């Protein structure tokens, strides 16, 4: 997984159940991918299942991620991470 993002959850079947996941970047679209989360902190989380490991994921503040919808068009900006 390239980059970090807060784990999100999305309602399925009209809001009956929430599923944890991330939004993977596919061209100019954000696609919701259900994941199983392991160890987490306020800024990072461990993805145990759901991603292959080479995906770019959407990151941003809580409101931006919370309002994002599966398949929604996004603007992709590449940032160089400081190591």
Biopython code that builds the backbone (N, CA, C, O; Angstrom):
import numpy as np
from Bio.PDB.StructureBuilder import StructureBuilder

atoms = [
    (1, "UNK", "N", (0.842, -1.169, 0.000)),
    (1, "UNK", "CA", (0.000, 0.000, 0.000)),
    (1, "UNK", "C", (0.881, 1.224, 0.000)),
    (1, "UNK", "O", (1.764, 1.339, 0.850)),
    (2, "UNK", "N", (0.675, 2.134, -0.915)),
    (2, "UNK", "CA", (1.435, 3.373, -0.986)),
    (2, "UNK", "C", (0.629, 4.470, -0.309)),
    (2, "UNK", "O", (-0.517, 4.709, -0.689)),
    (3, "UNK", "N", (1.190, 5.130, 0.667)),
    (3, "UNK", "CA", (0.505, 6.198, 1.359)),
    (3, "UNK", "C", (-0.310, 5.677, 2.522)),
    (3, "UNK", "O", (-0.450, 4.467, 2.699)),
    (4, "UNK", "N", (-0.844, 6.579, 3.308)),
    (4, "UNK", "CA", (-1.649, 6.222, 4.459)),
    (4, "UNK", "C", (-2.980, 6.940, 4.382)),
    (4, "UNK", "O", (-3.098, 7.996, 3.760)),
    (5, "UNK", "N", (-3.943, 6.377, 4.999)),
    (5, "UNK", "CA", (-5.259, 6.983, 5.063)),
    (5, "UNK", "C", (-5.962, 6.441, 6.281)),
    (5, "UNK", "O", (-5.701, 5.318, 6.713)),
    (6, "UNK", "N", (-6.838, 7.223, 6.826)),
    (6, "UNK", "CA", (-7.649, 6.717, 7.935)),
    (6, "UNK", "C", (-8.608, 5.677, 7.390)),
    (6, "UNK", "O", (-9.144, 5.834, 6.293)),
    (7, "UNK", "N", (-8.823, 4.637, 8.136)),
    (7, "UNK", "CA", (-9.770, 3.611, 7.707)),
    (7, "UNK", "C", (-11.148, 4.244, 7.643)),
    (7, "UNK", "O", (-11.515, 5.030, 8.516)),
    (8, "UNK", "N", (-11.874, 3.922, 6.666)),
    (8, "UNK", "CA", (-13.216, 4.445, 6.496)),
    (8, "UNK", "C", (-14.182, 3.293, 6.646)),
    (8, "UNK", "O", (-13.777, 2.130, 6.652)),
    (9, "UNK", "N", (-15.432, 3.605, 6.764)),
    (9, "UNK", "CA", (-16.452, 2.574, 6.744)),
    (9, "UNK", "C", (-17.579, 3.067, 5.868)),
    (9, "UNK", "O", (-17.829, 4.269, 5.784)),
    (10, "UNK", "N", (-18.242, 2.167, 5.232)),
    (10, "UNK", "CA", (-19.349, 2.543, 4.382)),
    (10, "UNK", "C", (-20.525, 1.632, 4.677)),
    (10, "UNK", "O", (-20.352, 0.449, 4.974)),
    (11, "UNK", "N", (-21.705, 2.186, 4.594)),
    (11, "UNK", "CA", (-22.904, 1.411, 4.877)),
    (11, "UNK", "C", (-23.254, 0.555, 3.671)),
    (11, "UNK", "O", (-23.075, 0.980, 2.530)),
    (12, "UNK", "N", (-23.746, -0.633, 3.920)),
    (12, "UNK", "CA", (-24.227, -1.508, 2.856)),
    (12, "UNK", "C", (-25.690, -1.827, 3.121)),
    (12, "UNK", "O", (-26.163, -1.733, 4.254)),
    (13, "UNK", "N", (-26.391, -2.199, 2.078)),
    (13, "UNK", "CA", (-27.808, -2.562, 2.194)),
    (13, "UNK", "C", (-28.622, -1.496, 2.908)),
    (13, "UNK", "O", (-29.346, -1.793, 3.858)),
    (14, "UNK", "N", (-28.507, -0.255, 2.451)),
    (14, "UNK", "CA", (-29.320, 0.807, 3.014)),
    (14, "UNK", "C", (-28.944, 1.186, 4.436)),
    (14, "UNK", "O", (-29.803, 1.640, 5.192)),
    (15, "UNK", "N", (-27.697, 1.016, 4.817)),
    (15, "UNK", "CA", (-27.255, 1.455, 6.125)),
    (15, "UNK", "C", (-27.383, 0.422, 7.217)),
    (15, "UNK", "O", (-27.225, 0.763, 8.389)),
    (16, "UNK", "N", (-27.661, -0.822, 6.890)),
    (16, "UNK", "CA", (-27.845, -1.851, 7.904)),
    (16, "UNK", "C", (-26.554, -2.240, 8.596)),
    (16, "UNK", "O", (-26.568, -2.525, 9.793)),
    (17, "UNK", "N", (-25.440, -2.261, 7.884)),
    (17, "UNK", "CA", (-24.171, -2.700, 8.447)),
    (17, "UNK", "C", (-23.053, -1.861, 7.853)),
    (17, "UNK", "O", (-23.090, -1.503, 6.676)),
    (18, "UNK", "N", (-22.049, -1.546, 8.683)),
    (18, "UNK", "CA", (-20.901, -0.810, 8.185)),
    (18, "UNK", "C", (-19.726, -1.745, 7.990)),
    (18, "UNK", "O", (-19.522, -2.681, 8.763)),
    (19, "UNK", "N", (-18.953, -1.478, 6.941)),
    (19, "UNK", "CA", (-17.788, -2.280, 6.600)),
    (19, "UNK", "C", (-16.577, -1.355, 6.592)),
    (19, "UNK", "O", (-16.617, -0.292, 5.971)),
    (20, "UNK", "N", (-15.492, -1.748, 7.281)),
    (20, "UNK", "CA", (-14.271, -0.951, 7.243)),
    (20, "UNK", "C", (-13.600, -1.124, 5.898)),
    (20, "UNK", "O", (-13.625, -2.208, 5.315)),
    (21, "UNK", "N", (-12.998, -0.049, 5.404)),
    (21, "UNK", "CA", (-12.320, -0.125, 4.127)),
    (21, "UNK", "C", (-11.565, 1.136, 3.801)),
    (21, "UNK", "O", (-11.560, 2.099, 4.568)),
    (22, "UNK", "N", (-10.932, 1.116, 2.656)),
    (22, "UNK", "CA", (-10.196, 2.268, 2.140)),
    (22, "UNK", "C", (-10.670, 2.524, 0.714)),
    (22, "UNK", "O", (-11.326, 1.677, 0.107)),
    (23, "UNK", "N", (-10.335, 3.691, 0.189)),
    (23, "UNK", "CA", (-10.624, 4.005, -1.199)),
    (23, "UNK", "C", (-9.340, 3.867, -1.996)),
    (23, "UNK", "O", (-8.407, 4.649, -1.813)),
    (24, "UNK", "N", (-9.285, 2.881, -2.875)),
    (24, "UNK", "CA", (-8.138, 2.686, -3.754)),
    (24, "UNK", "C", (-8.317, 3.565, -4.980)),
    (24, "UNK", "O", (-9.436, 3.765, -5.453)),
    (25, "UNK", "N", (-7.210, 4.089, -5.493)),
    (25, "UNK", "CA", (-7.250, 4.967, -6.663)),
    (25, "UNK", "C", (-7.169, 4.121, -7.924)),
    (25, "UNK", "O", (-6.256, 3.313, -8.096)),
    (26, "UNK", "N", (-8.142, 4.326, -8.798)),
    (26, "UNK", "CA", (-8.189, 3.634, -10.083)),
    (26, "UNK", "C", (-8.349, 4.692, -11.160)),
    (26, "UNK", "O", (-9.468, 5.087, -11.489)),
    (27, "UNK", "N", (-7.224, 5.152, -11.713)),
    (27, "UNK", "CA", (-7.271, 6.244, -12.690)),
    (27, "UNK", "C", (-7.675, 7.531, -12.007)),
    (27, "UNK", "O", (-6.927, 8.057, -11.183)),
    (28, "UNK", "N", (-8.861, 8.052, -12.341)),
    (28, "UNK", "CA", (-9.372, 9.266, -11.695)),
    (28, "UNK", "C", (-10.606, 8.961, -10.848)),
    (28, "UNK", "O", (-11.442, 9.834, -10.617)),
    (29, "UNK", "N", (-10.710, 7.726, -10.392)),
    (29, "UNK", "CA", (-11.854, 7.289, -9.573)),
    (29, "UNK", "C", (-11.382, 6.705, -8.246)),
    (29, "UNK", "O", (-10.284, 6.157, -8.150)),
    (30, "UNK", "N", (-12.227, 6.830, -7.228)),
    (30, "UNK", "CA", (-11.971, 6.226, -5.919)),
    (30, "UNK", "C", (-12.886, 5.015, -5.778)),
    (30, "UNK", "O", (-14.109, 5.147, -5.820)),
    (31, "UNK", "N", (-12.299, 3.853, -5.614)),
    (31, "UNK", "CA", (-13.074, 2.620, -5.472)),
    (31, "UNK", "C", (-12.951, 2.092, -4.055)),
    (31, "UNK", "O", (-11.844, 1.860, -3.570)),
    (32, "UNK", "N", (-14.093, 1.900, -3.381)),
    (32, "UNK", "CA", (-14.099, 1.398, -2.019)),
    (32, "UNK", "C", (-13.656, -0.058, -1.998)),
    (32, "UNK", "O", (-14.167, -0.882, -2.757)),
    (33, "UNK", "N", (-12.702, -0.370, -1.121)),
    (33, "UNK", "CA", (-12.184, -1.723, -0.970)),
    (33, "UNK", "C", (-12.338, -2.123, 0.499)),
    (33, "UNK", "O", (-11.695, -1.529, 1.364)),
    (34, "UNK", "N", (-13.175, -3.115, 0.795)),
    (34, "UNK", "CA", (-13.298, -3.575, 2.185)),
    (34, "UNK", "C", (-11.969, -4.152, 2.664)),
    (34, "UNK", "O", (-11.300, -4.866, 1.918)),
    (35, "UNK", "N", (-11.583, -3.845, 3.908)),
    (35, "UNK", "CA", (-10.341, -4.359, 4.473)),
    (35, "UNK", "C", (-10.579, -4.854, 5.893)),
    (35, "UNK", "O", (-11.545, -4.474, 6.553)),
    (36, "UNK", "N", (-9.675, -5.708, 6.338)),
    (36, "UNK", "CA", (-9.618, -6.118, 7.734)),
    (36, "UNK", "C", (-8.453, -5.363, 8.351)),
    (36, "UNK", "O", (-7.326, -5.438, 7.862)),
    (37, "UNK", "N", (-8.729, -4.634, 9.431)),
    (37, "UNK", "CA", (-7.727, -3.778, 10.058)),
    (37, "UNK", "C", (-7.163, -4.467, 11.293)),
    (37, "UNK", "O", (-7.897, -5.090, 12.060)),
    (38, "UNK", "N", (-5.836, -4.345, 11.476)),
    (38, "UNK", "CA", (-5.151, -4.886, 12.651)),
    (38, "UNK", "C", (-4.823, -3.760, 13.611)),
    (38, "UNK", "O", (-5.712, -3.028, 14.047)),
    (39, "UNK", "N", (-3.556, -3.623, 13.937)),
    (39, "UNK", "CA", (-3.083, -2.599, 14.868)),
    (39, "UNK", "C", (-3.349, -1.217, 14.273)),
    (39, "UNK", "O", (-3.157, -0.999, 13.076)),
    (40, "UNK", "N", (-3.798, -0.278, 15.128)),
    (40, "UNK", "CA", (-4.061, 1.063, 14.627)),
    (40, "UNK", "C", (-3.709, 2.113, 15.668)),
    (40, "UNK", "O", (-3.654, 1.840, 16.867)),
    (41, "UNK", "N", (-3.471, 3.329, 15.168)),
    (41, "UNK", "CA", (-3.250, 4.496, 16.019)),
    (41, "UNK", "C", (-4.107, 5.609, 15.438)),
    (41, "UNK", "O", (-4.928, 5.365, 14.554)),
    (42, "UNK", "N", (-3.924, 6.815, 15.923)),
    (42, "UNK", "CA", (-4.719, 7.921, 15.390)),
    (42, "UNK", "C", (-4.349, 8.285, 13.957)),
    (42, "UNK", "O", (-5.175, 8.837, 13.231)),
    (43, "UNK", "N", (-3.113, 7.984, 13.538)),
    (43, "UNK", "CA", (-2.659, 8.370, 12.208)),
    (43, "UNK", "C", (-2.451, 7.210, 11.249)),
    (43, "UNK", "O", (-2.486, 7.412, 10.035)),
    (44, "UNK", "N", (-2.236, 6.000, 11.757)),
    (44, "UNK", "CA", (-1.914, 4.869, 10.900)),
    (44, "UNK", "C", (-2.706, 3.635, 11.302)),
    (44, "UNK", "O", (-3.202, 3.531, 12.424)),
    (45, "UNK", "N", (-2.812, 2.717, 10.378)),
    (45, "UNK", "CA", (-3.448, 1.444, 10.691)),
    (45, "UNK", "C", (-2.846, 0.350, 9.833)),
    (45, "UNK", "O", (-2.353, 0.597, 8.733)),
    (46, "UNK", "N", (-2.896, -0.842, 10.351)),
    (46, "UNK", "CA", (-2.366, -2.007, 9.657)),
    (46, "UNK", "C", (-3.496, -2.679, 8.898)),
    (46, "UNK", "O", (-4.539, -2.981, 9.478)),
    (47, "UNK", "N", (-3.302, -2.918, 7.605)),
    (47, "UNK", "CA", (-4.290, -3.621, 6.795)),
    (47, "UNK", "C", (-3.862, -5.082, 6.716)),
    (47, "UNK", "O", (-2.810, -5.405, 6.164)),
    (48, "UNK", "N", (-4.689, -5.956, 7.276)),
    (48, "UNK", "CA", (-4.384, -7.384, 7.287)),
    (48, "UNK", "C", (-4.876, -8.092, 6.035)),
    (48, "UNK", "O", (-4.206, -8.986, 5.518)),
    (49, "UNK", "N", (-6.042, -7.696, 5.548)),
    (49, "UNK", "CA", (-6.651, -8.320, 4.368)),
    (49, "UNK", "C", (-7.374, -7.266, 3.547)),
    (49, "UNK", "O", (-7.865, -6.270, 4.078)),
    (50, "UNK", "N", (-7.430, -7.505, 2.238)),
    (50, "UNK", "CA", (-8.227, -6.657, 1.370)),
    (50, "UNK", "C", (-7.438, -5.939, 0.286)),
    (50, "UNK", "O", (-7.968, -5.651, -0.787)),
    (51, "UNK", "N", (-6.163, -5.650, 0.568)),
    (51, "UNK", "CA", (-5.323, -4.987, -0.428)),
    (51, "UNK", "C", (-4.201, -5.928, -0.852)),
    (51, "UNK", "O", (-3.754, -6.779, -0.083)),
    (52, "UNK", "N", (-3.756, -5.752, -2.102)),
    (52, "UNK", "CA", (-2.645, -6.558, -2.608)),
    (52, "UNK", "C", (-1.310, -6.031, -2.094)),
    (52, "UNK", "O", (-0.372, -6.804, -1.902)),
    (53, "UNK", "N", (-1.219, -4.740, -1.873)),
    (53, "UNK", "CA", (0.002, -4.135, -1.358)),
    (53, "UNK", "C", (0.609, -3.102, -2.272)),
    (53, "UNK", "O", (1.475, -2.341, -1.841)),
    (54, "UNK", "N", (0.183, -3.049, -3.526)),
    (54, "UNK", "CA", (0.773, -2.082, -4.449)),
    (54, "UNK", "C", (-0.207, -0.975, -4.846)),
    (54, "UNK", "O", (0.087, -0.182, -5.740)),
    (55, "UNK", "N", (-1.359, -0.918, -4.194)),
    (55, "UNK", "CA", (-2.361, 0.090, -4.535)),
    (55, "UNK", "C", (-2.002, 1.454, -3.948)),
    (55, "UNK", "O", (-1.393, 1.545, -2.883)),
    (56, "UNK", "N", (-2.388, 2.501, -4.658)),
    (56, "UNK", "CA", (-2.384, 3.842, -4.092)),
    (56, "UNK", "C", (-3.759, 4.034, -3.481)),
    (56, "UNK", "O", (-4.767, 3.635, -4.063)),
    (57, "UNK", "N", (-3.796, 4.648, -2.302)),
    (57, "UNK", "CA", (-5.076, 4.865, -1.633)),
    (57, "UNK", "C", (-5.310, 6.346, -1.416)),
    (57, "UNK", "O", (-4.364, 7.133, -1.373)),
    (58, "UNK", "N", (-6.563, 6.724, -1.281)),
    (58, "UNK", "CA", (-6.955, 8.104, -1.041)),
    (58, "UNK", "C", (-6.643, 8.443, 0.413)),
    (58, "UNK", "O", (-6.913, 7.653, 1.318)),
    (59, "UNK", "N", (-6.075, 9.620, 0.623)),
    (59, "UNK", "CA", (-5.860, 10.111, 1.981)),
    (59, "UNK", "C", (-6.371, 11.532, 2.059)),
    (59, "UNK", "O", (-6.487, 12.222, 1.046)),
    (60, "UNK", "N", (-6.669, 11.957, 3.248)),
    (60, "UNK", "CA", (-7.173, 13.308, 3.441)),
    (60, "UNK", "C", (-7.784, 13.435, 4.815)),
    (60, "UNK", "O", (-7.716, 12.515, 5.630)),
    (61, "UNK", "N", (-8.384, 14.590, 5.067)),
    (61, "UNK", "CA", (-9.001, 14.785, 6.373)),
    (61, "UNK", "C", (-10.280, 13.953, 6.485)),
    (61, "UNK", "O", (-10.807, 13.457, 5.488)),
    (62, "UNK", "N", (-10.758, 13.814, 7.703)),
    (62, "UNK", "CA", (-11.909, 12.963, 7.982)),
    (62, "UNK", "C", (-13.114, 13.313, 7.110)),
    (62, "UNK", "O", (-13.732, 12.421, 6.529)),
    (63, "UNK", "N", (-13.456, 14.599, 7.013)),
    (63, "UNK", "CA", (-14.640, 14.997, 6.253)),
    (63, "UNK", "C", (-14.512, 14.636, 4.778)),
    (63, "UNK", "O", (-15.469, 14.153, 4.171)),
    (64, "UNK", "N", (-13.347, 14.865, 4.203)),
    (64, "UNK", "CA", (-13.152, 14.551, 2.786)),
    (64, "UNK", "C", (-13.336, 13.061, 2.529)),
    (64, "UNK", "O", (-13.995, 12.669, 1.566)),
    (65, "UNK", "N", (-12.755, 12.234, 3.388)),
    (65, "UNK", "CA", (-12.865, 10.787, 3.218)),
    (65, "UNK", "C", (-14.283, 10.318, 3.517)),
    (65, "UNK", "O", (-14.820, 9.475, 2.798)),
    (66, "UNK", "N", (-14.888, 10.852, 4.562)),
    (66, "UNK", "CA", (-16.230, 10.423, 4.980)),
    (66, "UNK", "C", (-17.275, 10.709, 3.906)),
    (66, "UNK", "O", (-18.221, 9.939, 3.743)),
    (67, "UNK", "N", (-17.114, 11.806, 3.175)),
    (67, "UNK", "CA", (-18.088, 12.199, 2.150)),
    (67, "UNK", "C", (-17.827, 11.551, 0.796)),
    (67, "UNK", "O", (-18.644, 11.684, -0.115)),
    (68, "UNK", "N", (-16.713, 10.858, 0.648)),
    (68, "UNK", "CA", (-16.359, 10.226, -0.622)),
    (68, "UNK", "C", (-17.274, 9.037, -0.899)),
    (68, "UNK", "O", (-17.634, 8.302, 0.020)),
    (69, "UNK", "N", (-17.642, 8.850, -2.137)),
    (69, "UNK", "CA", (-18.519, 7.749, -2.552)),
    (69, "UNK", "C", (-17.774, 6.808, -3.486)),
    (69, "UNK", "O", (-16.885, 7.232, -4.225)),
    (70, "UNK", "N", (-18.134, 5.542, -3.452)),
    (70, "UNK", "CA", (-17.540, 4.536, -4.315)),
    (70, "UNK", "C", (-17.718, 4.924, -5.773)),
    (70, "UNK", "O", (-18.832, 5.212, -6.211)),
    (71, "UNK", "N", (-16.618, 4.933, -6.531)),
    (71, "UNK", "CA", (-16.671, 5.270, -7.949)),
    (71, "UNK", "C", (-16.617, 6.758, -8.244)),
    (71, "UNK", "O", (-16.627, 7.155, -9.409)),
    (72, "UNK", "N", (-16.560, 7.588, -7.213)),
    (72, "UNK", "CA", (-16.541, 9.037, -7.399)),
    (72, "UNK", "C", (-15.249, 9.472, -8.080)),
    (72, "UNK", "O", (-14.178, 8.927, -7.813)),
    (73, "UNK", "N", (-15.363, 10.453, -8.955)),
    (73, "UNK", "CA", (-14.196, 11.015, -9.632)),
    (73, "UNK", "C", (-13.388, 11.826, -8.614)),
    (73, "UNK", "O", (-13.953, 12.548, -7.792)),
    (74, "UNK", "N", (-12.056, 11.696, -8.682)),
    (74, "UNK", "CA", (-11.167, 12.402, -7.773)),
    (74, "UNK", "C", (-10.032, 13.056, -8.552)),
    (74, "UNK", "O", (-9.755, 12.690, -9.695)),
    (75, "UNK", "N", (-9.379, 14.030, -7.918)),
    (75, "UNK", "CA", (-8.186, 14.651, -8.481)),
    (75, "UNK", "C", (-6.998, 14.022, -7.779)),
    (75, "UNK", "O", (-6.893, 14.091, -6.554)),
    (76, "UNK", "N", (-6.101, 13.408, -8.539)),
    (76, "UNK", "CA", (-4.963, 12.706, -7.969)),
    (76, "UNK", "C", (-3.741, 13.619, -7.981)),
    (76, "UNK", "O", (-3.341, 14.132, -9.026)),
    (77, "UNK", "N", (-3.153, 13.812, -6.795)),
    (77, "UNK", "CA", (-1.923, 14.587, -6.660)),
    (77, "UNK", "C", (-0.873, 13.685, -6.043)),
    (77, "UNK", "O", (-1.095, 13.106, -4.980)),
    (78, "UNK", "N", (0.247, 13.566, -6.690)),
    (78, "UNK", "CA", (1.343, 12.757, -6.163)),
    (78, "UNK", "C", (2.163, 13.614, -5.204)),
    (78, "UNK", "O", (2.544, 14.736, -5.536)),
    (79, "UNK", "N", (2.431, 13.080, -4.011)),
    (79, "UNK", "CA", (3.274, 13.771, -3.035)),
    (79, "UNK", "C", (4.468, 12.894, -2.727)),
    (79, "UNK", "O", (4.353, 11.670, -2.665)),
    (80, "UNK", "N", (5.601, 13.517, -2.537)),
    (80, "UNK", "CA", (6.809, 12.784, -2.171)),
    (80, "UNK", "C", (6.808, 12.672, -0.664)),
    (80, "UNK", "O", (6.721, 13.681, 0.036)),
    (81, "UNK", "N", (6.903, 11.446, -0.152)),
    (81, "UNK", "CA", (6.903, 11.250, 1.298)),
    (81, "UNK", "C", (8.299, 11.490, 1.859)),
    (81, "UNK", "O", (9.305, 11.144, 1.239)),
    (82, "UNK", "N", (8.337, 12.090, 3.042)),
    (82, "UNK", "CA", (9.609, 12.344, 3.717)),
    (82, "UNK", "C", (9.964, 11.117, 4.515)),
    (82, "UNK", "O", (9.136, 10.598, 5.263)),
    (83, "UNK", "N", (11.196, 10.643, 4.364)),
    (83, "UNK", "CA", (11.618, 9.450, 5.102)),
    (83, "UNK", "C", (12.813, 9.702, 5.927)),
    (83, "UNK", "O", (13.293, 8.797, 6.609)),
]
sb = StructureBuilder()
sb.init_structure("model")
sb.init_model(0)
sb.init_chain("A")
sb.init_seg("    ")
for serial, (resi, resn, name, xyz) in enumerate(atoms, 1):
    if name == "N":
        sb.init_residue(resn, " ", resi, " ")
    sb.init_atom(name, np.array(xyz, "f"), 0.0, 1.0, " ", f" {name:<3s}", serial, name[0])
structure = sb.get_structure()
